Amino acid sequence: MSNNPSASSSSPGALIGGPPPQSAAQSKSFQKTLKGIVAGGITGGIEICITFPTEYVKTQLQLDERSAKPRYNGIADVVRQTVRSHGFFGLYRGLSVLVYGSIPKSAVRFGAFEEFKKRSVDERGNLSISNRLLCGLGAGVCEAIFAVTPMETVKVKFINDQNSTNPRFRGFFHGVREIVKQEGIRGTYQGLTATIMKQGSNQAIRFFVMETLKDWYRGGDPNKKVNKLVTGVFGAFAGAASVFGNTPIDVVKTRMQGLEAKKYKGTVDCFMQIAKNEGFFAFYKGTVPRLGRVCLDVAITFMIYDSFMELFNTIWKTP
């Protein structure tokens, strides 16, 4: 009989054929990311149903180019004309497009952030200042490539088409089919560079501000819970910071994804034409409705997401 002490110190899991410790750790890590994906998807669906009217107004103002004869005199005029022509639910035209897009977008964003975060935290479970920024940036780039660009392109074309004299798209799926038929898959990836810049900077700013404020509130203890109302306030601050940081990119992205995108040679050309023909302040067109929407959006998003993650951590036990 061997007297090798290593034999007697084997883990119980190894003796009874259970998963090795490394496998269990990998399973726990994967399930944490999966929780983020599921919670993010649910959050995205709920959030967009609440905030869509402000998204609609923002898009209308950005598409109402100053170089052409303007249709609207401001936020109130967009609402007034829309309700007069299509009723209250006219403010929800194109909602289906964003619902289809918001669920995967939010799922990818939070799933990617959780994945990057678990690989970047220190021994106490905290993110350094630079890693907060990088994890948010990574999450934004992922959502831009895998969800936002194709869905935002379809959304902008759909809303723009619905405002034309003779709309061509009979619905979401018909619109997607027509866009792909006429422009190919590339037609759903117009403005990819601008979208990566927008989403990357968006999420870098938001997650950086959010994680920094949470860390300050917790006093460096990652296990201390943050009150949901406090989370909402922090989310509003994070949203406001992202609006002032990247509204010009959002304007360029919207133009690049509109029905008249072909008149621009690319993202840089779009930027140059707006600056030349419409001036600096054109880059901040739609800022007020976007500010209100984003602050509400980010506050609601983080409150809902944190609530679902707490729920999942209670009922969805990881090994």
Buried (B, 14 or more C-beta within 10 A) or exposed (E): EEEEEEEEEEEEEEEEEEEEEEEBEEEEBEBBBBBBBBBBBBBBBBBBEEBBBBBBBBBBBBBBBEEEEEBBEEBEBBBEBBEEEEEEEBBBBBBBBBBBBBBBBBBBBBBBBBBBBBEBBEEEEBBEEEBBBBBBBBBBBBBBBBBBBBBBBBBBBBBBBBBEEEEBBEEBEEBBEBBBEEBEEEBBBBBBBBBBBBBBBBBBBBBBBBBBBBBEBBEEEEEEEBEBEBBBBBBBBBBBBBBEBBBBBBBBBBBBBBBEBEEBEEBEEBBEBBEEEBEEEBBBBBBBBBBBBBBBBBBBBBBBBBBBBEEBEEEBEBE
